[in-house]
Amino acid sequence: MKSKTEQKPATKNNQTSNAAANSGQKNGTGSAPAPGKGKFTQVAPQRKNPHGIPDYRLEVPNFQTVEEWADGKLRYNVKGDFSAPAPSLCESKYLSKEQSIAMYRYMVLNRKMEQALENLFKQQKVIGGVYLGLGQEGCSVAAAFALKKEDWIGPMIRNQGAMLVRGFTPADTMMQYMAKAGAPTKGRDSGSHYGDVHDKNVVAPISHLGDSIPVMAGLALGARLQGKNIAALTFVGDGGQSTGPSYEGFNFAAVQRLGVILVMEHNLWAYSTPVELQFACKDLADRSIGYGVPGFIVDGTDPNQVYDVAYEAAQRAYKGEGATLIEAKMMRMRGHAMHDAASYVPKEYFEYWKKRDCNTRMEKYLLDRGWLTEKDNKDLIADVQAQIDRDRDIADASPFPKPEDATTGVFLDNSVKIPFKYGPPKVKEVKKGTKIGEASNISHYK
C-alpha cells in the first residue's frame, strides 16, 4: 500500500447512506487519525509471503484439512492451532468516520436481508435455492464501496452486499428470489441473477464460474475504446478460480492492461472440497506473478483491509496501469446453498471463524473508537430491521407476473439504439503501409 499522503479518498458512488459518508472528507483526507496515532489502532504489518506478495493480515493461521478413511467412509479432519483470539480490525488509511459507519450499515443490512431470505425459503416462498454469504458481508460491501459510480461490478451469487452498495434494495433481492413481478427481472428469473447495465453498472451474476471475469475485461476494454479508464470489479471463489474462463479472462485483462479488480474469495471449501485438494499453492495471490499483475493478500473478515487494497487497485485502474488480483482469506459460514448443511466441514473451522465475524468486529471497532455509542448502534440496527420488515412486506405483496407477459422484454430488435456509455469510440487513423501489429499497439487506445 502507498503512504497516506500519496493518495486521496475516492469519490463515492454509493446512494442513500453514502451521501452522508462523503461529508466526512475534507481536503483529501478522512476524519480518522493517522495510522499508529489512535488509541485503538492496529496497523497492517509490512509482511510478504515467501513469493514476495504483500500480506496485510494481522494473523496468519496455521492449520490444514486432511482426508481420512474410517469404516469405509471418507472424513475430513483438521490439524493446527485454533486457539488464537481474534485480532481487532486494521486502521484504514482512507475511510472517514461517516464512511465507516455507512459501510457498517450496509453489512448489517446485508446480513439481516439474508436472514429474511432464509426465513422466506423455509416458508416455501422462494423459487429455487438461496445462496448465503454469512461471514463474507464485509468483503462484498467494502470492495464495492471503494469504487466510483462510473465503475462496474460483476458480483457472484453471494456478493449481495455489493448489490446493496450499488443501490439495489432488500425488496429487489427478495422479490427476485420469490420470482415476483416487481423483481428486477420481472419474475423471468429467480435467485441472484439480476443486474442493471443502465444506471447501476452491475452485470448479473453468471452461474458458470469464472465467466464474469472475461465479461468484466470486455467492459473495461469497451470503456477504454471510448476514452475512459475504469475499474471493473468481480469476484470468484477458490473453486471457481480453477476454471478455464478465470485464467483466460484475467490473462486477457493483464495483457491488455485493463482495470479488472479480481477478488479471489478464499473460502477454504469449494462446496464439499477442501482447498488442499484443489490447488498445491498456499496462497492464491501467488498466481498474480504468472499473470504479471500486482497481487495482495488480505483478511476477508477485515473490511478496512479489503477497502484500502480495493481502493488502491481502483486508482491504478484509473491511471491505465491495469489489473489487480486480491486474495481475501475467510470462510463461508454456511454450506453451498440452503440444501447443504456443510456437515463435511470440521467444527473447529466454524468455531475459529465465528470469533472473526466481520460484522461483530466492525461493530466493536466503531464502538471502541467512539464513532458509535451503544445507543447509536442499537438505533442503527433497529432502523435496518425496520427497513427489512418494510421491504419483506413489499416483496410478499408483489404479485406474480402474468403468463401473457412471459415473452415481453426478452428480444431486442434493430429499432433499439444502444448508446455509448462514455462517449464515441476513440480511434487512431492508421497510415497506409503500417506494419501488421503496429496498428493494434495498446498505446493507441490510451
Secondary structure, 3 states (H helix, E strand, C coil): CCCHHHCCCCCCCCCCHHHHHHCCCECCECCCCCCCCCCCCCCCCCEECCCCCEECCCCCCCEEEEEEEECCEEEEEEEECCCCCCCCCCCCCCCCHHHHHHHHHHHHHHHHHHHHHHHHHHCCCCCCCCCCCCCCHHHHHHHHHCCCCCCEEECCCCCHHHHHHCCCCHHHHHHHHHCCCCCCCCCCCCCCCCCECCCCCECCCCCCCCCHHHHHHHHHHHHHHCCCCCCEEEEEECCHHHCHHHHHHHHHHHHCCCCEEEEEEECCEECCEEHHHCCCCCCHHHHHHHHCCCEEEEECCCHHHHHHHHHHHHHHHHCCCCCEEEEEECCCCCCCCCCCCCCCCCHHHHHHHHCCCHHHHHHHHHHHHCCCCHHHHHHHHHHHHHHHHHHHHHHHHCCCCCHHHCCCCCCCCCCCCCCCCCCCCCCCCCCCCCCCCCCCCHHHHC
